[in-house]
Amino acid sequence: MKIALVTGGSRGLGKNMCLHLAAKGTDIILTYHSNEEQAREVVAEIERNGGRGVALQLDVSDHKSFEPFRDRVAGALSEMWGRSDFDFLVNNAGTGVYAPIAETTEEQFDRMVNIHYKSVFFLTQMLLPLIKDGGRIVNISSGLARFSLPGYAAYASAKGAVEVFTRYLAVELGARGITVNVVAPGAIETDFGGGVVRDNPELNKAIAAQTPLGRVGLPDDIGGAVAALLSDDCRWINGQRIEVSGGIHL
Ligand code: NDP
């Protein structure tokens, strides 16, 4: 039995990852920030399909909370599974900010660096003792770390940092048999960015036109890819950036 911890599993891509992993027989610890009800609904869906899951609250911008969070994870592992470790960590939680460089505030910048980079660094550090030797880590970046669109500098730079961090993690954790990869989704229809990719028909069409496969991404395009990357068949993939974007802006 494998257990995955997915941050930001209450909605969007994280929820979809949880459901795809659960469908492959992986049990789930998911986190939410404020949407407890939606998080509980994801757990209920996993349970209806015969799996097991638990939802824990976590604000990834509150680094002081990581130690008590680790203890709650340890408690859930022991209570629900009689275990002291889990197999897969997926650092997915996050929100974006849209602001041209000239107008980006220090507060917006710090928020992006905190959520998308510093939290991934220190949450991973905090959870390392709970990750099983031979386990896996997947960080979630963005296509915007490869191609550059106006208005995303603070967000995308922080995602760029997490791509470098991924390679360093892979180097340092190799001795424990832990692989570390980063998945970079293209534009996907979720609530992200106020749901613009999903809800703004003109933007949706424009992104589809830039994508060889002729449409924007859907959550299932990402959840399935992450679950596949965490399968045993992908055990030799390590330290890689895998873009899952339908080939946008090649
Ligand atoms: P959503 O807005 O749909 O979901 C965000 C998730 O992250 C929710 O579970 C939310 O919890 C959680 N979250 C948000 N802020 C915090 C916080 N401060 N602390 C803890 N949890 C938090 O976004 P997506 O699913 O689309 O995005 C998931 C990841 O994918 C992000 O890292 C994003 O940058 C990345 N990404 C998304 C793309 C897209 O087009 N959608 C493209 C490329 C990358 P709650 O429900 O409680 O609010």
Residues whose N, C-alpha, C, O or C-beta is under 5 A from the ligand:
A	BS01	NDP	G8 G9 S10 R11 G12 L13 G14 T31 Y32 H33 S34 N35 L58 D59 V60 S61 N92 A93 G94 T95 I140 S141 S142 G143 P185 G186 A187 I188 T190 D191 F192
